[in-house]
Amino acid sequence: MNHTKKTGAVCSAGEIIVTLDCETIALPAGRNSINSIRSYLESIALASRRILGELIVDGQPADLCQPISDAPFRRVDALTIPLGGLPVLLLATARQQTERVRAAVENSLTLVLINNPSNARELWWNIAGQLKEPVLTLSLMPEHLCQLWCGTTFHKLRQWQLEQISLIMQRVDAACTVDDNIRLSDALENLVLPWLDRLQEHIQLWQEAARAGARLGEDFTT
């Protein structure tokens, strides 16, 4: 697919400015929604054997794991990474997933208190299904990186983390068995949030190691 690059130029979609790896991109006619622009940028990246790694809409990073809201916008800046940098993208994805479920837990702390016990339990069960997502994403990382960073394999780490999630879910479910929403709120605050905070800290450390490796020119794929 052909595309036109411009420097410092406004794109064809009205006043929308789109850049890919710091070069301005002229959009085909009709590509004026955020998801149509993302799709076009994805196609350009893949044609160059690269992956769309970051999308910034009006200065705010977008969560590439979720549908992006098509609220009015003026500028889209995208960055790609080579296939060898896939672990960097996996770590970013896992961090976004962790931040998203953590925000859901924080929001639920008050919501469970103002709902009846039945609705409060449903709020928790909706969150419970999301806890494993960052762990499964991390399990796609190359094994040698986990050995390097953690001294173990991602297989063993994933098993341990999933066992932790199972234990947390059982304890929070136990708090749901009594019609006392305060116990459920306390369980979310004292069990789920600390586990997510620890996971987030580990991901941040791995991201720093990955960025350091990238600066040194390390190949993550071997």
C-alpha positions in Angstrom: 0.0 0.0 0.0 1.4 3.4 -1.0 1.4 6.3 1.4 2.7 9.8 1.3 5.0 11.2 4.0 5.2 14.9 4.6 7.3 16.9 7.0 5.5 19.5 9.1 2.4 19.3 7.0 -1.3 19.0 7.9 -2.8 15.7 6.9 -5.6 15.2 4.4 -8.3 14.5 7.1 -9.3 18.1 7.8 -7.2 19.5 10.7 -6.0 16.1 12.0 -2.3 15.7 12.1 -0.9 12.1 12.1 2.7 11.1 12.6 4.3 7.7 12.4 7.8 7.4 13.9 8.0 11.2 13.8 7.2 11.5 10.1 3.9 13.1 9.1 1.5 10.8 7.3 -1.0 11.8 4.6 -4.2 9.8 5.2 -6.4 8.3 2.5 -9.8 9.9 2.0 -12.3 8.9 4.7 -9.8 8.0 7.3 -10.9 10.5 9.9 -11.9 8.3 12.8 -9.4 7.2 15.4 -9.9 3.5 14.7 -9.6 4.0 10.9 -6.4 5.9 11.5 -5.1 3.3 13.8 -5.9 0.5 11.2 -4.1 2.4 8.5 -1.0 3.0 10.7 -1.0 -0.7 11.6 -1.0 -1.7 8.0 2.0 0.6 7.3 3.9 -0.8 10.3 3.3 -4.4 9.4 4.3 -3.8 5.7 7.7 -2.7 7.2 7.8 -5.8 9.4 7.3 -3.6 12.5 4.5 -3.5 15.1 2.5 -0.5 16.3 3.8 -0.1 19.8 2.4 3.3 21.0 -0.4 5.5 20.0 -0.7 9.0 21.5 -4.0 10.9 20.9 -3.8 14.6 21.7 -0.9 13.9 24.0 -2.5 11.1 25.9 -1.3 7.5 25.4 -4.0 5.2 24.2 -4.6 1.7 25.6 -4.0 -0.5 22.5 -5.6 -3.4 24.2 -9.0 -1.7 24.3 -11.2 -0.1 21.6 -10.3 3.6 21.5 -13.0 6.2 22.2 -13.7 8.2 19.1 -14.1 11.5 20.9 -13.0 14.6 18.9 -9.2 14.8 18.5 -6.7 16.8 16.5 -3.5 14.9 16.6 -2.3 11.3 16.5 1.3 10.3 17.1 2.3 6.7 16.6 5.5 4.8 17.3 6.5 1.4 15.9 8.9 -1.2 17.2 10.8 -4.0 15.3 9.7 -7.6 15.7 12.7 -8.2 17.9 11.2 -5.6 20.3 8.1 -7.7 20.9 8.9 -8.3 24.6 8.8 -4.5 25.1 5.3 -4.4 23.7 4.2 -7.4 25.8 5.5 -5.6 28.9 3.6 -2.4 28.0 0.5 -4.4 27.3 0.7 -6.3 30.7 1.2 -2.9 32.4 -1.8 -1.4 30.8 -3.9 -4.5 31.7 -2.7 -4.2 35.3 -3.4 -0.5 35.5 -6.9 -1.1 34.1 -7.9 -3.8 36.5 -6.4 -1.8 39.4 -8.5 1.2 38.5 -11.6 -1.1 38.4 -10.8 -2.4 41.9 -10.3 1.1 43.2 -13.6 2.3 41.8 -15.4 -0.7 43.2 -14.2 0.0 46.8 -17.0 2.6 47.2 -19.4 1.0 44.8 -19.7 -2.2 46.7 -20.6 -0.2 49.8 -23.5 1.6 48.2 -25.0 -1.4 46.5 -26.9 -4.3 47.8 -24.9 -7.5 48.5 -26.1 -9.2 45.3 -24.9 -6.3 43.1 -21.7 -5.9 45.1 -20.8 -9.5 44.5 -21.4 -9.0 40.7 -19.1 -6.1 40.8 -16.3 -8.3 42.2 -17.0 -11.2 39.9 -16.7 -8.9 36.9 -13.3 -7.8 38.1 -12.1 -11.3 39.1 -12.1 -12.5 35.5 -9.6 -9.7 34.6 -6.9 -10.5 37.2 -5.3 -13.2 35.1 -5.0 -11.1 31.9 -1.6 -9.5 32.6 -0.2 -12.8 33.8 -1.2 -14.6 30.6 0.3 -11.7 28.6 3.6 -12.0 30.5 3.6 -15.8 29.8 4.2 -15.0 26.1 7.7 -13.5 27.0 10.8 -15.4 25.9 11.9 -17.8 28.6 15.5 -16.6 28.5 14.5 -13.2 29.6 12.7 -14.5 32.7 15.7 -16.6 33.5 17.8 -13.4 33.2 15.5 -11.1 35.2 13.9 -13.5 37.7 16.1 -16.5 37.9 13.2 -18.8 36.9 11.1 -19.6 33.9 7.9 -17.8 32.9 6.2 -21.2 33.1 7.0 -21.5 36.8 6.4 -17.8 37.4 3.0 -18.0 35.7 2.0 -21.1 37.8 2.9 -19.3 41.0 1.1 -16.1 40.0 -2.0 -18.0 38.9 -2.0 -19.9 42.3 -1.8 -16.6 44.0 -4.8 -15.3 42.0 -6.8 -18.4 42.9 -6.1 -18.0 46.6 -7.0 -14.3 46.5 -10.2 -15.1 44.6 -11.2 -17.7 47.2 -10.6 -15.3 50.0 -12.6 -12.5 48.4 -15.4 -15.0 47.5 -15.4 -16.0 51.2 -16.0 -12.3 52.1 -19.0 -12.4 49.7 -20.7 -15.2 51.6 -21.9 -12.9 54.3 -24.2 -10.0 53.7 -21.6 -7.4 54.8 -20.3 -5.3 52.0 -17.7 -3.8 54.3 -15.9 -7.2 54.4 -15.9 -7.3 50.6 -14.6 -3.8 50.3 -11.9 -4.6 52.9 -10.9 -7.8 51.0 -10.6 -5.9 47.8 -8.4 -3.2 49.4 -6.2 -5.6 51.5 -5.9 -8.5 49.2 -6.4 -7.6 45.5 -4.9 -4.1 45.4 -1.5 -5.1 47.1 -1.1 -8.0 44.7 -1.7 -5.8 41.7 0.7 -3.2 43.1 3.4 -5.9 43.4 2.8 -7.1 39.9 3.0 -3.5 38.6 6.3 -3.0 40.4 7.7 -6.2 38.8 6.6 -5.2 35.4 8.1 -1.7 35.8 11.5 -3.3 36.8 11.3 -5.6 33.7 10.5 -2.6 31.5 13.6 -0.8 32.8 15.7 -3.9 32.1 14.2 -4.2 28.6 14.9 -0.5 27.9 18.4 -0.9 29.2 18.9 -3.9 26.9 17.5 -2.0 23.9 20.0 0.8 24.5 22.8 -1.8 24.6 21.5 -3.3 21.4 20.6 -6.6 22.9 18.4 -9.0 20.8 15.4 -10.0 22.8 14.4 -12.8 20.4 17.2 -15.2 21.3 
